[in-house]
Amino acid sequence: MRFGMFPLYSVAMTMQTLSTLHHCVYNLNYHLVLVTEYRRRCMTGPMLDRLEAICRSTAAKWGCEVLEFNGEADHVHLLLALTPKVLPSVFVNNLKTVTSRLLRKEFADHLKRYYWSKPVFWSRSYCILTVGGAPLSVLKQYIEQQERPE
C-alpha cells in the first residue's frame, strides 16, 4: 500500500519509553563509569550512598535522571537518561566537579589517607557509552551486581 509517494511499512518494535521536548521525541540513555584518581580503593558504603544522592540531585538540576547507580571501592557505574539539550561531556565534567568537591569536604578525614592534601578525587578520564545494544535490564543487572564495599 502506498501513501502519496512513500510506501507504508509495518515495523514491529519493542515498547520503549520516549520523552518529549517542544520539537523532538527522544530516548537518550548512557552508561557512565567514573574511576577514582590513581584507582585508589577509597570509597566506602556511606560514601557511595552520599555520592548517589549527589549524583541524583545534580542530574535533576540538569533535567536528567540517574536510572541506576552502584559502584565498588575504586569506581562507580551510572545509568543516565539525558535530554538532547545536555552535552554529555559538559554534564560529566560538572558531575565530577560537584561530587569531588562535596565528597572531599564531607569525608576529608577519610580521604586524607589516600590523597593527602591534594584536591583530587576522580581520574581525569571517564567512560561513557550509549545504551542501545544491550537491553536496559541487562545493564541494570550488571550495575546491581557490582561488589559494593561495606
N, CA, C and O atoms as CSV, one atom per row, in Angstrom:
chain,resi,resn,atom,element,x,y,z
A,1,MET,N,N,0.850,-1.177,0.000
A,1,MET,CA,C,0.000,0.000,0.000
A,1,MET,C,C,0.890,1.232,0.000
A,1,MET,O,O,1.942,1.246,0.639
A,2,ARG,N,N,0.478,2.240,-0.699
A,2,ARG,CA,C,1.278,3.462,-0.776
A,2,ARG,C,C,0.462,4.642,-0.259
A,2,ARG,O,O,-0.753,4.708,-0.442
A,3,PHE,N,N,1.148,5.558,0.382
A,3,PHE,CA,C,0.536,6.792,0.853
A,3,PHE,C,C,1.298,7.917,0.186
A,3,PHE,O,O,2.442,8.197,0.544
A,4,GLY,N,N,0.672,8.560,-0.778
A,4,GLY,CA,C,1.387,9.583,-1.539
A,4,GLY,C,C,2.513,8.903,-2.299
A,4,GLY,O,O,2.278,7.943,-3.033
A,5,MET,N,N,3.734,9.395,-2.126
A,5,MET,CA,C,4.882,8.826,-2.817
A,5,MET,C,C,5.670,7.871,-1.934
A,5,MET,O,O,6.639,7.267,-2.394
A,6,PHE,N,N,5.276,7.723,-0.679
A,6,PHE,CA,C,6.036,6.912,0.255
A,6,PHE,C,C,5.301,5.630,0.586
A,6,PHE,O,O,4.117,5.670,0.921
A,7,PRO,N,N,5.984,4.478,0.500
A,7,PRO,CA,C,5.322,3.226,0.867
A,7,PRO,C,C,5.095,3.169,2.375
A,7,PRO,O,O,5.885,3.726,3.138
A,8,LEU,N,N,4.049,2.518,2.805
A,8,LEU,CA,C,3.782,2.320,4.222
A,8,LEU,C,C,4.424,1.017,4.651
A,8,LEU,O,O,4.257,-0.010,3.993
A,9,TYR,N,N,5.157,1.057,5.752
A,9,TYR,CA,C,5.792,-0.141,6.274
A,9,TYR,C,C,5.235,-0.426,7.657
A,9,TYR,O,O,5.017,0.488,8.453
A,10,SER,N,N,5.013,-1.664,7.926
A,10,SER,CA,C,4.595,-2.086,9.244
A,10,SER,C,C,5.829,-2.659,9.929
A,10,SER,O,O,6.355,-3.687,9.503
A,11,VAL,N,N,6.288,-2.008,10.975
A,11,VAL,CA,C,7.506,-2.428,11.660
A,11,VAL,C,C,7.144,-2.811,13.086
A,11,VAL,O,O,6.526,-2.034,13.814
A,12,ALA,N,N,7.539,-4.021,13.477
A,12,ALA,CA,C,7.323,-4.462,14.854
A,12,ALA,C,C,8.433,-3.874,15.718
A,12,ALA,O,O,9.613,-4.104,15.456
A,13,MET,N,N,8.065,-3.127,16.732
A,13,MET,CA,C,9.044,-2.514,17.621
A,13,MET,C,C,8.750,-2.918,19.055
A,13,MET,O,O,7.597,-3.131,19.430
A,14,THR,N,N,9.804,-3.021,19.850
A,14,THR,CA,C,9.601,-3.282,21.272
A,14,THR,C,C,9.123,-1.996,21.919
A,14,THR,O,O,9.418,-0.899,21.443
A,15,MET,N,N,8.386,-2.140,23.003
A,15,MET,CA,C,7.895,-0.959,23.702
A,15,MET,C,C,9.062,-0.208,24.325
A,15,MET,O,O,9.888,-0.785,25.032
A,16,GLN,N,N,9.112,1.068,24.053
A,16,GLN,CA,C,10.193,1.900,24.525
A,16,GLN,C,C,9.587,3.174,25.093
A,16,GLN,O,O,8.686,3.757,24.490
A,17,THR,N,N,10.071,3.604,26.234
A,17,THR,CA,C,9.572,4.842,26.803
A,17,THR,C,C,10.286,6.002,26.133
A,17,THR,O,O,11.514,6.084,26.164
A,18,LEU,N,N,9.530,6.887,25.537
A,18,LEU,CA,C,10.098,8.042,24.861
A,18,LEU,C,C,9.749,9.307,25.626
A,18,LEU,O,O,8.655,9.429,26.176
A,19,SER,N,N,10.667,10.230,25.657
A,19,SER,CA,C,10.437,11.525,26.282
A,19,SER,C,C,10.264,12.560,25.183
A,19,SER,O,O,10.643,12.329,24.035
A,20,THR,N,N,9.692,13.698,25.542
A,20,THR,CA,C,9.471,14.727,24.528
A,20,THR,C,C,9.935,16.083,25.021
A,20,THR,O,O,9.900,16.387,26.214
A,21,LEU,N,N,10.365,16.877,24.075
A,21,LEU,CA,C,10.590,18.306,24.274
A,21,LEU,C,C,9.663,18.997,23.287
A,21,LEU,O,O,8.824,18.344,22.667
A,22,HIS,N,N,9.799,20.290,23.134
A,22,HIS,CA,C,8.880,21.010,22.258
A,22,HIS,C,C,8.885,20.483,20.825
A,22,HIS,O,O,7.829,20.387,20.199
A,23,HIS,N,N,10.053,20.144,20.305
A,23,HIS,CA,C,10.128,19.763,18.897
A,23,HIS,C,C,10.818,18.429,18.659
A,23,HIS,O,O,11.265,18.159,17.544
A,24,CYS,N,N,10.915,17.588,19.687
A,24,CYS,CA,C,11.560,16.301,19.458
A,24,CYS,C,C,11.053,15.241,20.430
A,24,CYS,O,O,10.517,15.539,21.498
A,25,VAL,N,N,11.242,14.018,20.020
A,25,VAL,CA,C,10.957,12.847,20.839
A,25,VAL,C,C,12.276,12.106,20.956
A,25,VAL,O,O,12.978,11.942,19.958
A,26,TYR,N,N,12.631,11.654,22.155
A,26,TYR,CA,C,13.961,11.076,22.341
A,26,TYR,C,C,13.981,10.020,23.434
A,26,TYR,O,O,13.076,9.925,24.263
A,27,ASN,N,N,15.040,9.235,23.404
A,27,ASN,CA,C,15.351,8.262,24.446
A,27,ASN,C,C,16.872,8.154,24.448
A,27,ASN,O,O,17.431,7.340,23.712
A,28,LEU,N,N,17.544,8.956,25.257
A,28,LEU,CA,C,18.998,9.029,25.283
A,28,LEU,C,C,19.514,8.486,26.607
A,28,LEU,O,O,19.486,9.177,27.626
A,29,ASN,N,N,19.979,7.260,26.585
A,29,ASN,CA,C,20.500,6.623,27.794
A,29,ASN,C,C,21.991,6.368,27.632
A,29,ASN,O,O,22.460,5.979,26.562
A,30,TYR,N,N,22.728,6.594,28.718
A,30,TYR,CA,C,24.173,6.438,28.708
A,30,TYR,C,C,24.625,5.619,29.909
A,30,TYR,O,O,24.028,5.691,30.983
A,31,HIS,N,N,25.678,4.846,29.717
A,31,HIS,CA,C,26.334,4.119,30.804
A,31,HIS,C,C,27.633,4.867,31.073
A,31,HIS,O,O,28.510,4.929,30.211
A,32,LEU,N,N,27.755,5.433,32.267
A,32,LEU,CA,C,28.922,6.230,32.645
A,32,LEU,C,C,29.715,5.496,33.717
A,32,LEU,O,O,29.144,5.000,34.688
A,33,VAL,N,N,31.033,5.427,33.542
A,33,VAL,CA,C,31.914,4.835,34.538
A,33,VAL,C,C,32.932,5.891,34.952
A,33,VAL,O,O,33.643,6.443,34.112
A,34,LEU,N,N,32.997,6.168,36.254
A,34,LEU,CA,C,33.962,7.109,36.811
A,34,LEU,C,C,34.913,6.342,37.719
A,34,LEU,O,O,34.492,5.486,38.498
A,35,VAL,N,N,36.198,6.657,37.609
A,35,VAL,CA,C,37.240,5.951,38.353
A,35,VAL,C,C,37.950,6.947,39.270
A,35,VAL,O,O,38.202,8.088,38.884
A,36,THR,N,N,38.265,6.508,40.473
A,36,THR,CA,C,38.982,7.375,41.406
A,36,THR,C,C,40.410,7.616,40.917
A,36,THR,O,O,40.975,6.796,40.193
A,37,GLU,N,N,40.980,8.737,41.318
A,37,GLU,CA,C,42.354,9.089,40.951
A,37,GLU,C,C,43.304,7.992,41.438
A,37,GLU,O,O,43.193,7.523,42.571
A,38,TYR,N,N,44.220,7.598,40.588
A,38,TYR,CA,C,45.189,6.528,40.853
A,38,TYR,C,C,44.508,5.184,41.131
A,38,TYR,O,O,45.145,4.253,41.623
A,39,ARG,N,N,43.238,5.091,40.820
A,39,ARG,CA,C,42.425,3.882,41.045
A,39,ARG,C,C,42.500,3.433,42.512
A,39,ARG,O,O,42.461,2.241,42.818
A,40,ARG,N,N,42.607,4.416,43.401
A,40,ARG,CA,C,42.667,4.116,44.839
A,40,ARG,C,C,41.329,3.565,45.305
A,40,ARG,O,O,40.275,4.073,44.922
A,41,ARG,N,N,41.371,2.547,46.114
A,41,ARG,CA,C,40.160,1.901,46.642
A,41,ARG,C,C,39.720,2.641,47.911
A,41,ARG,O,O,39.817,2.114,49.019
A,42,CYS,N,N,39.241,3.857,47.726
A,42,CYS,CA,C,38.986,4.736,48.865
A,42,CYS,C,C,37.507,4.889,49.218
A,42,CYS,O,O,37.193,5.438,50.273
A,43,MET,N,N,36.604,4.428,48.383
A,43,MET,CA,C,35.186,4.652,48.654
A,43,MET,C,C,34.619,3.588,49.587
A,43,MET,O,O,34.920,2.401,49.464
A,44,THR,N,N,33.802,4.039,50.510
A,44,THR,CA,C,33.123,3.174,51.467
A,44,THR,C,C,31.624,3.156,51.144
A,44,THR,O,O,31.157,3.913,50.293
A,45,GLY,N,N,30.888,2.298,51.821
A,45,GLY,CA,C,29.439,2.249,51.634
A,45,GLY,C,C,28.759,3.585,51.872
A,45,GLY,O,O,27.977,4.030,51.032
A,46,PRO,N,N,29.041,4.252,53.018
A,46,PRO,CA,C,28.416,5.554,53.255
A,46,PRO,C,C,28.814,6.605,52.206
A,46,PRO,O,O,28.008,7.464,51.848
A,47,MET,N,N,30.052,6.532,51.720
A,47,MET,CA,C,30.475,7.462,50.667
A,47,MET,C,C,29.686,7.210,49.384
A,47,MET,O,O,29.276,8.156,48.711
A,48,LEU,N,N,29.471,5.942,49.044
A,48,LEU,CA,C,28.697,5.621,47.840
A,48,LEU,C,C,27.245,6.068,47.984
A,48,LEU,O,O,26.635,6.530,47.020
A,49,ASP,N,N,26.689,5.929,49.203
A,49,ASP,CA,C,25.321,6.402,49.440
A,49,ASP,C,C,25.231,7.911,49.218
A,49,ASP,O,O,24.319,8.398,48.551
A,50,ARG,N,N,26.181,8.636,49.782
A,50,ARG,CA,C,26.194,10.097,49.622
A,50,ARG,C,C,26.442,10.473,48.166
A,50,ARG,O,O,25.820,11.400,47.647
A,51,LEU,N,N,27.346,9.756,47.508
A,51,LEU,CA,C,27.641,10.018,46.099
A,51,LEU,C,C,26.405,9.812,45.236
A,51,LEU,O,O,26.141,10.595,44.324
A,52,GLU,N,N,25.655,8.767,45.521
A,52,GLU,CA,C,24.421,8.532,44.760
A,52,GLU,C,C,23.441,9.686,44.937
A,52,GLU,O,O,22.839,10.145,43.966
A,53,ALA,N,N,23.279,10.154,46.165
A,53,ALA,CA,C,22.367,11.274,46.421
A,53,ALA,C,C,22.819,12.538,45.677
A,53,ALA,O,O,21.997,13.253,45.105
A,54,ILE,N,N,24.117,12.802,45.691
A,54,ILE,CA,C,24.642,13.982,44.987
A,54,ILE,C,C,24.420,13.837,43.486
A,54,ILE,O,O,24.014,14.791,42.823
A,55,CYS,N,N,24.685,12.648,42.948
A,55,CYS,CA,C,24.501,12.424,41.507
A,55,CYS,C,C,23.042,12.595,41.103
A,55,CYS,O,O,22.751,13.211,40.077
A,56,ARG,N,N,22.126,12.055,41.899
A,56,ARG,CA,C,20.702,12.179,41.571
A,56,ARG,C,C,20.252,13.645,41.635
A,56,ARG,O,O,19.493,14.103,40.781
A,57,SER,N,N,20.719,14.364,42.636
A,57,SER,CA,C,20.374,15.774,42.780
A,57,SER,C,C,20.940,16.603,41.622
A,57,SER,O,O,20.238,17.440,41.055
A,58,THR,N,N,22.193,16.370,41.279
A,58,THR,CA,C,22.828,17.112,40.191
A,58,THR,C,C,22.138,16.813,38.866
A,58,THR,O,O,21.887,17.723,38.077
A,59,ALA,N,N,21.833,15.549,38.618
A,59,ALA,CA,C,21.152,15.177,37.373
A,59,ALA,C,C,19.787,15.861,37.284
A,59,ALA,O,O,19.405,16.354,36.222
A,60,ALA,N,N,19.062,15.889,38.386
A,60,ALA,CA,C,17.743,16.535,38.389
A,60,ALA,C,C,17.854,18.014,38.051
A,60,ALA,O,O,16.999,18.550,37.346
A,61,LYS,N,N,18.892,18.682,38.543
A,61,LYS,CA,C,19.095,20.099,38.234
A,61,LYS,C,C,19.333,20.321,36.747
A,61,LYS,O,O,19.018,21.388,36.222
A,62,TRP,N,N,19.882,19.333,36.072
A,62,TRP,CA,C,20.145,19.416,34.633
A,62,TRP,C,C,18.953,18.912,33.807
A,62,TRP,O,O,19.007,18.905,32.577
A,63,GLY,N,N,17.877,18.492,34.487
A,63,GLY,CA,C,16.723,17.948,33.783
A,63,GLY,C,C,16.944,16.521,33.320
A,63,GLY,O,O,16.297,16.060,32.380
A,64,CYS,N,N,17.858,15.819,33.979
A,64,CYS,CA,C,18.217,14.445,33.615
A,64,CYS,C,C,17.866,13.517,34.769
A,64,CYS,O,O,17.352,13.958,35.797
A,65,GLU,N,N,18.146,12.227,34.593
A,65,GLU,CA,C,17.806,11.256,35.631
A,65,GLU,C,C,18.872,10.168,35.725
A,65,GLU,O,O,19.416,9.714,34.719
A,66,VAL,N,N,19.153,9.764,36.964
A,66,VAL,CA,C,20.017,8.605,37.196
A,66,VAL,C,C,19.080,7.404,37.306
A,66,VAL,O,O,18.308,7.298,38.259
A,67,LEU,N,N,19.152,6.502,36.330
A,67,LEU,CA,C,18.280,5.335,36.310
A,67,LEU,C,C,18.799,4.229,37.222
A,67,LEU,O,O,18.015,3.498,37.827
A,68,GLU,N,N,20.112,4.110,37.319
A,68,GLU,CA,C,20.723,3.090,38.160
A,68,GLU,C,C,22.078,3.594,38.613
A,68,GLU,O,O,22.771,4.296,37.877
A,69,PHE,N,N,22.454,3.226,39.844
A,69,PHE,CA,C,23.737,3.655,40.413
A,69,PHE,C,C,24.292,2.539,41.283
A,69,PHE,O,O,23.564,1.933,42.068
A,70,ASN,N,N,25.579,2.272,41.140
A,70,ASN,CA,C,26.266,1.367,42.051
A,70,ASN,C,C,27.755,1.516,41.807
A,70,ASN,O,O,28.177,2.146,40.838
A,71,GLY,N,N,28.534,0.941,42.680
A,71,GLY,CA,C,29.965,1.052,42.488
A,71,GLY,C,C,30.733,0.157,43.416
A,71,GLY,O,O,30.166,-0.562,44.239
A,72,GLU,N,N,32.032,0.214,43.267
A,72,GLU,CA,C,32.954,-0.514,44.111
A,72,GLU,C,C,33.871,0.517,44.765
A,72,GLU,O,O,33.645,1.721,44.641
A,73,ALA,N,N,34.888,0.051,45.448
A,73,ALA,CA,C,35.745,0.955,46.212
A,73,ALA,C,C,36.541,1.905,45.325
A,73,ALA,O,O,36.977,2.957,45.792
A,74,ASP,N,N,36.740,1.554,44.048
A,74,ASP,CA,C,37.565,2.395,43.179
A,74,ASP,C,C,36.865,2.923,41.927
A,74,ASP,O,O,37.497,3.607,41.123
A,75,HIS,N,N,35.586,2.626,41.742
A,75,HIS,CA,C,34.871,3.164,40.583
A,75,HIS,C,C,33.358,3.067,40.805
A,75,HIS,O,O,32.881,2.327,41.665
A,76,VAL,N,N,32.621,3.840,39.999
A,76,VAL,CA,C,31.158,3.799,40.051
A,76,VAL,C,C,30.597,3.666,38.637
A,76,VAL,O,O,31.218,4.081,37.659
A,77,HIS,N,N,29.416,3.079,38.561
A,77,HIS,CA,C,28.668,2.944,37.314
A,77,HIS,C,C,27.364,3.721,37.479
A,77,HIS,O,O,26.687,3.600,38.500
A,78,LEU,N,N,27.022,4.508,36.482
A,78,LEU,CA,C,25.746,5.209,36.467
A,78,LEU,C,C,25.055,4.931,35.147
A,78,LEU,O,O,25.689,4.962,34.092
A,79,LEU,N,N,23.766,4.662,35.196
A,79,LEU,CA,C,22.950,4.561,34.004
A,79,LEU,C,C,22.139,5.854,33.974
A,79,LEU,O,O,21.322,6.101,34.861
A,80,LEU,N,N,22.368,6.671,32.957
A,80,LEU,CA,C,21.805,8.015,32.898
A,80,LEU,C,C,20.815,8.162,31.757
A,80,LEU,O,O,20.986,7.569,30.692
A,81,ALA,N,N,19.789,8.947,31.982
A,81,ALA,CA,C,18.861,9.366,30.931
A,81,ALA,C,C,19.056,10.878,30.787
A,81,ALA,O,O,18.682,11.646,31.673
A,82,LEU,N,N,19.641,11.294,29.670
A,82,LEU,CA,C,19.906,12.711,29.431
A,82,LEU,C,C,18.922,13.254,28.410
A,82,LEU,O,O,18.234,12.489,27.734
A,83,THR,N,N,18.855,14.568,28.298
A,83,THR,CA,C,17.999,15.210,27.298
A,83,THR,C,C,18.879,15.696,26.150
A,83,THR,O,O,20.091,15.835,26.316
A,84,PRO,N,N,18.280,15.956,24.992
A,84,PRO,CA,C,19.071,16.448,23.860
A,84,PRO,C,C,19.714,17.815,24.124
A,84,PRO,O,O,20.674,18.183,23.447
A,85,LYS,N,N,19.204,18.555,25.084
A,85,LYS,CA,C,19.767,19.868,25.408
A,85,LYS,C,C,21.104,19.767,26.139
A,85,LYS,O,O,21.855,20.740,26.194
A,86,VAL,N,N,21.402,18.602,26.697
A,86,VAL,CA,C,22.585,18.419,27.539
A,86,VAL,C,C,23.710,17.764,26.745
A,86,VAL,O,O,23.530,16.697,26.160
A,87,LEU,N,N,24.869,18.415,26.731
A,87,LEU,CA,C,26.049,17.800,26.141
A,87,LEU,C,C,26.626,16.817,27.157
A,87,LEU,O,O,26.966,17.222,28.268
A,88,PRO,N,N,26.744,15.549,26.807
A,88,PRO,CA,C,27.241,14.567,27.781
A,88,PRO,C,C,28.579,14.955,28.403
A,88,PRO,O,O,28.758,14.779,29.608
A,89,SER,N,N,29.518,15.475,27.625
A,89,SER,CA,C,30.839,15.823,28.175
A,89,SER,C,C,30.745,16.953,29.196
A,89,SER,O,O,31.449,16.935,30.205
A,90,VAL,N,N,29.890,17.925,28.945
A,90,VAL,CA,C,29.719,19.037,29.884
A,90,VAL,C,C,29.047,18.542,31.161
A,90,VAL,O,O,29.446,18.911,32.266
A,91,PHE,N,N,28.026,17.706,30.999
A,91,PHE,CA,C,27.342,17.145,32.165
A,91,PHE,C,C,28.304,16.324,33.025
A,91,PHE,O,O,28.330,16.480,34.246
A,92,VAL,N,N,29.090,15.454,32.397
A,92,VAL,CA,C,30.012,14.589,33.142
A,92,VAL,C,C,31.052,15.436,33.876
A,92,VAL,O,O,31.349,15.171,35.041
A,93,ASN,N,N,31.603,16.440,33.219
A,93,ASN,CA,C,32.593,17.287,33.889
A,93,ASN,C,C,31.995,18.026,35.078
A,93,ASN,O,O,32.646,18.165,36.113
A,94,ASN,N,N,30.755,18.504,34.936
A,94,ASN,CA,C,30.094,19.153,36.062
A,94,ASN,C,C,29.820,18.158,37.180
A,94,ASN,O,O,30.028,18.467,38.354
A,95,LEU,N,N,29.358,16.977,36.827
A,95,LEU,CA,C,29.073,15.947,37.820
A,95,LEU,C,C,30.336,15.572,38.591
A,95,LEU,O,O,30.298,15.434,39.814
A,96,LYS,N,N,31.447,15.408,37.887
A,96,LYS,CA,C,32.714,15.065,38.542
A,96,LYS,C,C,33.181,16.194,39.454
A,96,LYS,O,O,33.678,15.935,40.549
A,97,THR,N,N,33.030,17.432,39.022
A,97,THR,CA,C,33.441,18.579,39.836
A,97,THR,C,C,32.621,18.670,41.115
A,97,THR,O,O,33.174,18.805,42.206
A,98,VAL,N,N,31.309,18.596,40.978
A,98,VAL,CA,C,30.410,18.724,42.131
A,98,VAL,C,C,30.632,17.587,43.123
A,98,VAL,O,O,30.764,17.825,44.324
A,99,THR,N,N,30.672,16.352,42.626
A,99,THR,CA,C,30.823,15.213,43.526
A,99,THR,C,C,32.185,15.215,44.209
A,99,THR,O,O,32.285,14.910,45.397
A,100,SER,N,N,33.220,15.551,43.474
A,100,SER,CA,C,34.564,15.594,44.060
A,100,SER,C,C,34.632,16.631,45.178
A,100,SER,O,O,35.130,16.354,46.269
A,101,ARG,N,N,34.127,17.821,44.890
A,101,ARG,CA,C,34.182,18.899,45.887
A,101,ARG,C,C,33.426,18.519,47.153
A,101,ARG,O,O,33.933,18.710,48.258
A,102,LEU,N,N,32.222,17.986,47.004
A,102,LEU,CA,C,31.408,17.657,48.180
A,102,LEU,C,C,31.945,16.443,48.940
A,102,LEU,O,O,31.956,16.444,50.171
A,103,LEU,N,N,32.387,15.415,48.226
A,103,LEU,CA,C,32.931,14.244,48.924
A,103,LEU,C,C,34.224,14.589,49.655
A,103,LEU,O,O,34.438,14.133,50.778
A,104,ARG,N,N,35.096,15.394,49.027
A,104,ARG,CA,C,36.340,15.785,49.698
A,104,ARG,C,C,36.060,16.644,50.923
A,104,ARG,O,O,36.819,16.607,51.891
A,105,LYS,N,N,34.990,17.408,50.890
A,105,LYS,CA,C,34.615,18.247,52.033
A,105,LYS,C,C,34.008,17.390,53.152
A,105,LYS,O,O,34.378,17.531,54.317
A,106,GLU,N,N,33.073,16.502,52.790
A,106,GLU,CA,C,32.332,15.731,53.789
A,106,GLU,C,C,33.109,14.535,54.345
A,106,GLU,O,O,32.858,14.110,55.473
A,107,PHE,N,N,34.039,13.993,53.575
A,107,PHE,CA,C,34.805,12.828,54.009
A,107,PHE,C,C,36.302,13.145,54.028
A,107,PHE,O,O,37.128,12.297,53.690
A,108,ALA,N,N,36.640,14.358,54.420
A,108,ALA,CA,C,38.028,14.837,54.380
A,108,ALA,C,C,38.971,13.960,55.196
A,108,ALA,O,O,40.050,13.607,54.719
A,109,ASP,N,N,38.586,13.609,56.408
A,109,ASP,CA,C,39.472,12.807,57.267
A,109,ASP,C,C,39.754,11.439,56.649
A,109,ASP,O,O,40.889,10.964,56.681
A,110,HIS,N,N,38.742,10.820,56.098
A,110,HIS,CA,C,38.913,9.503,55.481
A,110,HIS,C,C,39.797,9.600,54.230
A,110,HIS,O,O,40.680,8.765,54.030
A,111,LEU,N,N,39.563,10.612,53.391
A,111,LEU,CA,C,40.278,10.715,52.121
A,111,LEU,C,C,41.723,11.185,52.281
A,111,LEU,O,O,42.528,11.001,51.368
A,112,LYS,N,N,42.067,11.787,53.419
A,112,LYS,CA,C,43.448,12.221,53.659
A,112,LYS,C,C,44.418,11.055,53.560
A,112,LYS,O,O,45.552,11.227,53.113
A,113,ARG,N,N,43.981,9.867,53.972
A,113,ARG,CA,C,44.846,8.683,53.934
A,113,ARG,C,C,45.202,8.275,52.506
A,113,ARG,O,O,46.224,7.628,52.281
A,114,TYR,N,N,44.361,8.653,51.543
A,114,TYR,CA,C,44.567,8.233,50.161
A,114,TYR,C,C,45.154,9.326,49.284
A,114,TYR,O,O,45.932,9.045,48.372
A,115,TYR,N,N,44.781,10.581,49.561
A,115,TYR,CA,C,45.199,11.679,48.686
A,115,TYR,C,C,45.932,12.794,49.421
A,115,TYR,O,O,46.171,13.860,48.852
A,116,TRP,N,N,46.288,12.557,50.675
A,116,TRP,CA,C,46.975,13.550,51.492
A,116,TRP,C,C,46.201,14.856,51.442
A,116,TRP,O,O,45.028,14.868,51.815
A,117,SER,N,N,46.782,15.927,51.012
A,117,SER,CA,C,46.023,17.190,50.962
A,117,SER,C,C,45.764,17.622,49.523
A,117,SER,O,O,45.387,18.769,49.282
A,118,LYS,N,N,45.963,16.710,48.559
A,118,LYS,CA,C,45.722,17.057,47.157
A,118,LYS,C,C,44.224,17.202,46.897
A,118,LYS,O,O,43.427,16.398,47.378
A,119,PRO,N,N,43.845,18.222,46.139
A,119,PRO,CA,C,42.416,18.417,45.844
A,119,PRO,C,C,41.964,17.554,44.661
A,119,PRO,O,O,41.520,18.079,43.641
A,120,VAL,N,N,42.077,16.238,44.801
A,120,VAL,CA,C,41.669,15.334,43.731
A,120,VAL,C,C,40.733,14.272,44.298
A,120,VAL,O,O,40.738,13.998,45.498
A,121,PHE,N,N,39.942,13.689,43.429
A,121,PHE,CA,C,39.139,12.532,43.792
A,121,PHE,C,C,38.969,11.622,42.573
A,121,PHE,O,O,39.271,10.431,42.638
A,122,TRP,N,N,38.486,12.183,41.467
A,122,TRP,CA,C,38.275,11.402,40.252
A,122,TRP,C,C,39.487,11.470,39.332
A,122,TRP,O,O,40.219,12.460,39.319
A,123,SER,N,N,39.683,10.422,38.578
A,123,SER,CA,C,40.651,10.441,37.488
A,123,SER,C,C,40.149,11.430,36.436
A,123,SER,O,O,38.948,11.684,36.344
A,124,ARG,N,N,41.057,11.980,35.653
A,124,ARG,CA,C,40.640,12.922,34.606
A,124,ARG,C,C,39.806,12.227,33.540
A,124,ARG,O,O,38.963,12.862,32.906
A,125,SER,N,N,40.027,10.946,33.334
A,125,SER,CA,C,39.320,10.223,32.279
A,125,SER,C,C,37.999,9.652,32.794
A,125,SER,O,O,37.761,9.569,33.999
A,126,TYR,N,N,37.162,9.268,31.857
A,126,TYR,CA,C,35.909,8.592,32.181
A,126,TYR,C,C,35.487,7.789,30.963
A,126,TYR,O,O,36.017,7.981,29.869
A,127,CYS,N,N,34.540,6.898,31.155
A,127,CYS,CA,C,33.995,6.108,30.054
A,127,CYS,C,C,32.499,6.376,29.987
A,127,CYS,O,O,31.787,6.219,30.979
A,128,ILE,N,N,32.027,6.782,28.815
A,128,ILE,CA,C,30.591,6.976,28.627
A,128,ILE,C,C,30.194,6.268,27.338
A,128,ILE,O,O,30.787,6.483,26.281
A,129,LEU,N,N,29.176,5.419,27.451
A,129,LEU,CA,C,28.714,4.610,26.334
A,129,LEU,C,C,27.232,4.847,26.119
A,129,LEU,O,O,26.465,4.963,27.075
A,130,THR,N,N,26.839,4.917,24.868
A,130,THR,CA,C,25.409,4.981,24.599
A,130,THR,C,C,24.831,3.598,24.841
A,130,THR,O,O,25.479,2.585,24.578
A,131,VAL,N,N,23.628,3.567,25.336
A,131,VAL,CA,C,22.970,2.304,25.644
A,131,VAL,C,C,21.948,2.048,24.558
A,131,VAL,O,O,21.139,2.915,24.227
A,132,GLY,N,N,21.993,0.886,24.025
A,132,GLY,CA,C,21.043,0.542,22.983
A,132,GLY,C,C,21.302,-0.858,22.467
A,132,GLY,O,O,20.373,-1.554,22.059
A,133,GLY,N,N,22.566,-1.277,22.481
A,133,GLY,CA,C,22.906,-2.610,22.011
A,133,GLY,C,C,22.408,-3.673,22.970
A,133,GLY,O,O,21.819,-4.667,22.543
A,134,ALA,N,N,22.633,-3.481,24.241
A,134,ALA,CA,C,22.165,-4.429,25.255
A,134,ALA,C,C,20.873,-3.889,25.862
A,134,ALA,O,O,20.720,-2.677,26.015
A,135,PRO,N,N,19.958,-4.763,26.204
A,135,PRO,CA,C,18.730,-4.297,26.855
A,135,PRO,C,C,19.059,-3.612,28.188
A,135,PRO,O,O,20.011,-3.990,28.871
A,136,LEU,N,N,18.280,-2.625,28.538
A,136,LEU,CA,C,18.498,-1.904,29.794
A,136,LEU,C,C,18.476,-2.850,30.980
A,136,LEU,O,O,19.219,-2.647,31.941
A,137,SER,N,N,17.647,-3.873,30.935
A,137,SER,CA,C,17.561,-4.806,32.060
A,137,SER,C,C,18.897,-5.503,32.288
A,137,SER,O,O,19.271,-5.750,33.435
A,138,VAL,N,N,19.622,-5.823,31.221
A,138,VAL,CA,C,20.927,-6.472,31.352
A,138,VAL,C,C,21.926,-5.500,31.984
A,138,VAL,O,O,22.697,-5.884,32.863
A,139,LEU,N,N,21.910,-4.244,31.537
A,139,LEU,CA,C,22.815,-3.249,32.117
A,139,LEU,C,C,22.482,-2.981,33.578
A,139,LEU,O,O,23.382,-2.857,34.408
A,140,LYS,N,N,21.202,-2.893,33.895
A,140,LYS,CA,C,20.810,-2.681,35.286
A,140,LYS,C,C,21.297,-3.834,36.156
A,140,LYS,O,O,21.807,-3.613,37.254
A,141,GLN,N,N,21.142,-5.058,35.669
A,141,GLN,CA,C,21.588,-6.235,36.414
A,141,GLN,C,C,23.100,-6.187,36.613
A,141,GLN,O,O,23.587,-6.491,37.703
A,142,TYR,N,N,23.851,-5.808,35.577
A,142,TYR,CA,C,25.306,-5.704,35.681
A,142,TYR,C,C,25.716,-4.680,36.737
A,142,TYR,O,O,26.614,-4.936,37.538
A,143,ILE,N,N,25.059,-3.526,36.736
A,143,ILE,CA,C,25.379,-2.469,37.696
A,143,ILE,C,C,24.986,-2.900,39.101
A,143,ILE,O,O,25.723,-2.639,40.052
A,144,GLU,N,N,23.844,-3.551,39.251
A,144,GLU,CA,C,23.405,-4.020,40.565
A,144,GLU,C,C,24.366,-5.046,41.164
A,144,GLU,O,O,24.470,-5.149,42.386
A,145,GLN,N,N,25.072,-5.805,40.321
A,145,GLN,CA,C,25.943,-6.879,40.796
A,145,GLN,C,C,27.362,-6.406,41.134
A,145,GLN,O,O,28.225,-7.234,41.425
A,146,GLN,N,N,27.613,-5.124,41.102
A,146,GLN,CA,C,28.929,-4.625,41.484
A,146,GLN,C,C,29.172,-4.958,42.971
A,146,GLN,O,O,28.237,-4.949,43.772
A,147,GLU,N,N,30.402,-5.242,43.321
A,147,GLU,CA,C,30.739,-5.612,44.697
A,147,GLU,C,C,30.891,-4.362,45.552
A,147,GLU,O,O,31.976,-3.790,45.656
A,148,ARG,N,N,29.799,-3.955,46.155
A,148,ARG,CA,C,29.759,-2.741,46.973
A,148,ARG,C,C,30.508,-2.955,48.268
A,148,ARG,O,O,30.278,-3.952,48.953
A,149,PRO,N,N,31.422,-2.021,48.631
A,149,PRO,CA,C,32.159,-2.183,49.903
A,149,PRO,C,C,31.249,-1.946,51.114
A,149,PRO,O,O,30.187,-1.332,51.008
A,150,GLU,N,N,31.686,-2.438,52.229
A,150,GLU,CA,C,30.929,-2.300,53.485
A,150,GLU,C,C,31.098,-0.919,54.053
A,150,GLU,O,O,30.538,-0.612,55.105
